[in-house]
Amino acid sequence: MRKDKLQTGKLDKWFKTMRRFARTVYKPLFPYKKHGHTQPYNDRAYIFVGNHLSLFDVVPLAMATDRPVHFMAKSALFEKGLMKKFVTKCQCIPVNRDGNDIKAVMQAMKYLKNNESIVIFPEGSRNRTEETFLPFKSGAAALSIKTKTPIVPVIQIKKIKFLRRSHVFYGDIIEFSEYYDRRLTDADIKTCDNILYEKMLNLYNEFQYTLNAKKIKNIKKDI
């Protein structure tokens, strides 16, 4: 317990430093505007679930709360170099994407039960295709159910780029409370995975429609 508190204290200091860097250096160079439910999610643990377009996706999700978050990241990032030092310092959770990684799931559950939030990119890797999303990997919904932790969906329409304003949308909380305190079947998990995917897709389409409507309105003003 004492070791866990020490690690949490170190992580708090590290994230405060990173947030100062994000506000003063990163955001002026890679600007993005927040939409939707933009209040800090500080009252409890959450699972932040986002689509994955670039390495810069991590910042809007990490900045959604004033508390430290733990990213679930592919195990290859923990192998060598500066990235290994960075993800270790951030106490990210290494995930083996080749199959069900029980160790990663148990670590994520431990953090959530300790009232610490986690971030999941269910696509598993960056989306470099023309499709809205890559197929979602299973896991986020089951974690939410087993730990009774709400999901905060976070959507980005375009990649965050240098000196180009991007938009990030924080949607309504997703909960699967009807599945709490019951034995989950494979069919249950598949159903919840599909619900999460559909909710994220609907949110993406709604957000894109809103942005396009604002652009059209602004164009009409200029005419």
VMD Tcl script that draws the C-alpha trace (Angstrom):
set ca {
  {0.00 0.00 0.00}
  {2.81 2.40 0.93}
  {4.57 1.64 -2.37}
  {1.36 2.32 -4.30}
  {0.94 5.71 -2.58}
  {4.56 6.59 -3.36}
  {4.09 5.68 -7.03}
  {0.84 7.69 -7.16}
  {2.59 10.71 -5.66}
  {5.36 10.53 -8.26}
  {2.78 10.22 -11.03}
  {0.88 13.27 -9.72}
  {4.04 15.39 -9.89}
  {4.91 14.08 -13.36}
  {1.46 14.84 -14.76}
  {1.42 18.34 -13.26}
  {4.70 19.01 -15.06}
  {3.36 17.57 -18.31}
  {0.16 19.62 -18.06}
  {2.13 22.83 -17.63}
  {4.10 21.89 -20.74}
  {0.90 21.09 -22.64}
  {-0.74 24.42 -21.75}
  {2.28 26.67 -22.34}
  {4.14 24.97 -25.20}
  {2.12 22.20 -26.85}
  {-1.33 23.77 -27.20}
  {-0.15 27.05 -28.84}
  {1.70 24.98 -31.45}
  {-0.91 22.22 -31.85}
  {-4.16 24.07 -31.02}
  {-7.43 22.27 -30.46}
  {-10.87 23.36 -29.28}
  {-12.91 21.28 -26.85}
  {-16.63 20.70 -27.39}
  {-19.39 18.90 -25.53}
  {-18.91 17.94 -21.90}
  {-15.64 19.74 -21.26}
  {-15.77 19.91 -17.45}
  {-12.80 18.26 -15.68}
  {-13.62 14.64 -14.85}
  {-12.15 14.79 -11.35}
  {-14.84 13.28 -9.12}
  {-14.07 9.59 -9.69}
  {-12.34 7.11 -11.99}
  {-13.36 7.07 -15.65}
  {-12.48 5.09 -18.75}
  {-11.72 7.55 -21.55}
  {-12.27 5.89 -24.93}
  {-11.09 7.66 -28.07}
  {-10.55 7.12 -31.76}
  {-6.90 7.04 -32.76}
  {-5.56 9.20 -35.60}
  {-2.07 10.22 -34.49}
  {0.43 10.23 -31.62}
  {-0.94 13.64 -30.59}
  {-4.31 12.10 -29.65}
  {-3.01 11.43 -26.16}
  {-3.00 15.10 -25.10}
  {-6.77 15.89 -25.25}
  {-7.50 12.67 -23.36}
  {-4.85 13.27 -20.72}
  {-6.08 16.87 -20.29}
  {-9.71 15.78 -19.76}
  {-9.03 15.51 -16.02}
  {-6.75 17.25 -13.55}
  {-5.77 13.85 -12.18}
  {-3.23 11.39 -13.61}
  {-4.47 8.85 -16.15}
  {-3.03 5.52 -17.25}
  {-2.90 4.83 -20.98}
  {-3.22 1.29 -22.28}
  {-0.40 1.13 -24.84}
  {1.05 -1.52 -27.13}
  {3.83 -3.51 -25.47}
  {6.30 -2.63 -28.27}
  {6.54 0.90 -26.83}
  {8.07 -0.52 -23.65}
  {10.98 -2.23 -25.39}
  {13.66 0.44 -25.85}
  {14.70 4.07 -26.19}
  {13.14 7.30 -25.02}
  {9.61 6.01 -25.59}
  {10.21 3.21 -23.07}
  {11.31 5.76 -20.47}
  {8.32 7.97 -21.22}
  {5.57 5.31 -21.06}
  {7.17 3.81 -17.94}
  {7.29 7.24 -16.27}
  {3.62 7.76 -17.14}
  {2.75 4.33 -15.68}
  {1.11 3.24 -18.91}
  {-0.24 -0.30 -19.13}
  {1.57 -2.52 -21.66}
  {-0.82 -4.51 -23.84}
  {0.00 -7.50 -26.01}
  {-2.22 -6.96 -29.05}
  {-1.82 -10.52 -30.36}
  {-4.40 -11.93 -27.97}
  {-6.20 -11.56 -24.65}
  {-3.72 -9.93 -22.29}
  {-4.95 -10.94 -18.83}
  {-2.08 -9.13 -17.08}
  {-3.00 -5.83 -18.74}
  {-6.67 -6.29 -17.86}
  {-5.84 -7.01 -14.22}
  {-3.59 -3.94 -14.04}
  {-6.31 -1.74 -15.54}
  {-8.87 -3.10 -13.07}
  {-6.47 -2.41 -10.20}
  {-6.11 1.23 -11.22}
  {-9.85 1.71 -11.71}
  {-10.70 0.16 -8.34}
  {-8.09 2.49 -6.82}
  {-10.11 5.43 -8.26}
  {-7.57 6.11 -11.03}
  {-8.71 6.70 -14.62}
  {-7.45 4.91 -17.72}
  {-7.42 5.69 -21.45}
  {-8.18 3.14 -24.16}
  {-7.91 3.42 -27.94}
  {-10.14 0.47 -28.92}
  {-8.96 0.52 -32.54}
  {-5.62 -0.76 -31.22}
  {-3.50 1.31 -33.61}
  {-3.63 4.56 -35.54}
  {-6.26 4.73 -38.26}
  {-4.50 5.49 -41.55}
  {-7.45 4.41 -43.72}
  {-10.39 6.29 -45.20}
  {-12.76 4.44 -42.85}
  {-14.24 6.35 -39.91}
  {-12.91 3.79 -37.42}
  {-10.88 0.62 -37.55}
  {-12.68 -2.40 -36.05}
  {-12.78 -2.09 -32.27}
  {-10.92 -4.62 -30.16}
  {-12.88 -6.03 -27.25}
  {-12.10 -4.92 -23.71}
  {-13.33 -1.41 -22.88}
  {-16.97 -2.37 -22.30}
  {-16.08 -5.42 -20.19}
  {-13.71 -3.32 -18.04}
  {-16.45 -0.75 -17.56}
  {-18.91 -3.42 -16.43}
  {-16.58 -5.37 -14.15}
  {-15.39 -2.24 -12.31}
  {-18.67 -0.29 -12.60}
  {-16.75 2.57 -14.20}
  {-18.44 4.98 -16.65}
  {-16.96 5.50 -20.11}
  {-16.28 8.98 -21.49}
  {-16.24 8.88 -25.33}
  {-13.77 11.29 -26.94}
  {-13.94 11.97 -30.68}
  {-11.51 13.68 -33.04}
  {-12.48 14.32 -36.67}
  {-9.06 15.26 -38.05}
  {-5.50 14.74 -36.93}
  {-4.01 17.32 -34.61}
  {-1.38 19.14 -36.70}
  {1.16 21.91 -36.30}
  {-0.50 25.37 -36.16}
  {-3.81 23.99 -37.46}
  {-6.79 24.19 -35.16}
  {-8.40 20.84 -34.48}
  {-11.62 19.93 -32.67}
  {-12.19 17.40 -29.90}
  {-15.65 16.34 -28.73}
  {-16.40 14.84 -25.30}
  {-19.70 12.96 -25.46}
  {-22.30 11.79 -22.95}
  {-21.14 9.23 -20.43}
  {-21.76 5.61 -21.46}
  {-22.68 3.06 -18.79}
  {-23.72 -0.57 -18.98}
  {-25.38 -0.64 -15.55}
  {-27.92 -3.28 -16.61}
  {-25.00 -5.73 -16.83}
  {-23.57 -4.95 -13.38}
  {-23.50 -7.77 -10.80}
  {-24.24 -10.49 -13.31}
  {-22.16 -13.19 -14.90}
  {-21.12 -11.96 -18.34}
  {-21.42 -14.32 -21.27}
  {-19.48 -14.00 -24.51}
  {-22.72 -12.87 -26.13}
  {-23.14 -10.14 -23.49}
  {-19.63 -8.82 -24.09}
  {-20.12 -8.83 -27.86}
  {-23.41 -6.96 -27.47}
  {-21.79 -4.31 -25.26}
  {-18.82 -3.99 -27.64}
  {-21.26 -3.36 -30.49}
  {-23.21 -0.81 -28.44}
  {-19.99 1.07 -27.65}
  {-18.95 1.06 -31.31}
  {-22.37 2.33 -32.47}
  {-22.47 5.06 -29.82}
  {-18.97 6.23 -30.80}
  {-19.90 6.17 -34.50}
  {-23.12 8.13 -33.90}
  {-21.17 10.65 -31.83}
  {-18.61 11.04 -34.62}
  {-21.34 11.64 -37.22}
  {-23.17 14.08 -34.93}
  {-19.97 16.01 -34.22}
  {-19.01 16.14 -37.90}
  {-22.48 17.39 -38.82}
  {-22.26 20.13 -36.15}
  {-18.86 21.30 -37.38}
  {-20.01 21.34 -41.03}
  {-23.14 23.31 -40.07}
  {-21.01 25.92 -38.30}
  {-18.72 26.22 -41.33}
  {-21.72 26.78 -43.65}
  {-23.14 29.39 -41.25}
  {-19.82 31.24 -41.17}
  {-19.56 31.17 -44.98}
  {-23.08 32.67 -45.29}
  {-22.09 35.46 -42.89}
  {-19.14 36.36 -45.12}
  {-21.22 36.51 -48.31}
}
mol new
graphics top color blue
foreach p $ca { graphics top sphere $p radius 0.5 }
foreach p [lrange $ca 0 end-1] q [lrange $ca 1 end] { graphics top cylinder $p $q radius 0.2 }
display resetview
